[in-house]
Amino acid sequence: MGEPVKPLGSRVLVEILDEQSVTASGLVIPETAKEKQQKGIIVAIGDDEDLIKVKVGEKVLFPKYSGTELRLDNQDFLIIDATELLAVLGRE
């Protein structure tokens, strides 16, 4: 990331994961037909440790229409309140 982004309060910065462009059977899905991805990786957290229950590097699931999207270095990110996150993926 060229310009560092530090979320404030209970917000987190999530790198939105790219969706597969090809189905298992080999069909290519065009950009216009793709739905917005709802999975991402936490890349930065705010300073409210009481409300933030995730760590940098964890894969998370977030609601479809939430947060503020931004694009840095041709990569999509989302700034979202940590209380809006739905789940941590892969954590036991």
N, C-alpha and C positions, 0 to 999 in steps of 0.2 A: 504494500500500500504506500503510495507516494506521500500523501499528507496524512499524518496520524489523526485518528478520530478517537476522542475519549468521551464516552457517554457520561451524562451527569445523573446523579441521584440513583434511582432504582432501574435505570435503563441499561440495556445491553446492546452491543453491536453484533449482528449475526451476518455471516457470509452465506448468502443463499446458494444452495447446491444446485448445479446444473442437472436438468432432467435428461434422461436418455433420449436421443433423437431417433433411435432405431428400435423397433419392437423385436421381440424374440424371434418372430418369423421373418425378419429382415425388412419390414416396411419402414420407410423413412417418414418421420412425423415433421411436417413443416412448422416453422416458428409460430405462424398464425393459429395453428390448431392446438398448441400446447397450453395447458393450464398453468397458472402461477404455482411454482414449487412451494411447498410448505415445510421443507426441511432445511436446516442450515447448521453451521458450526459457529459457536461463540468465539469471537475474536477479541472482544474487549468488554469489560464490565464497568459499571458506575461505581460510586463510592459508598453506596448504602448497603453495607454487608448484612444488615438485619433482614432485608427483603430479598436480596439476591441469593438464590439457592443453587446456582449453576456456576461452573468454572470454565475458564478459557480452554478451548479445545473440545468441549463436549458437543455432541450432535443433539439438536433439539427439534421439536415439532412446534409450529406456531400457527395461529388462526390465519385463514386465507386473506382477510381484508383488515389487517392491523399494522400498526407501526408506520414509520416513514421510510420510504425507499430512497436509496442514493446509489450512485454509480461512481466508483473510483477505479482508475486504471483498468477500464473495461471489465470490471467485476461488479456484480450486484450485491448490495448490502441492505440491511434493514435495521433501523434503530427502533427498538420495541421495549416497552416496560416489562421488566422481568416477571411481574405478576401475571402477565398475559400469556406467557409461555404455557403450552399444553403438556409437554412431556419431555423427558430426557431420554434419548434413544440409546440403547446399549448399556445403560447403567444397571447394575444389579442391586 
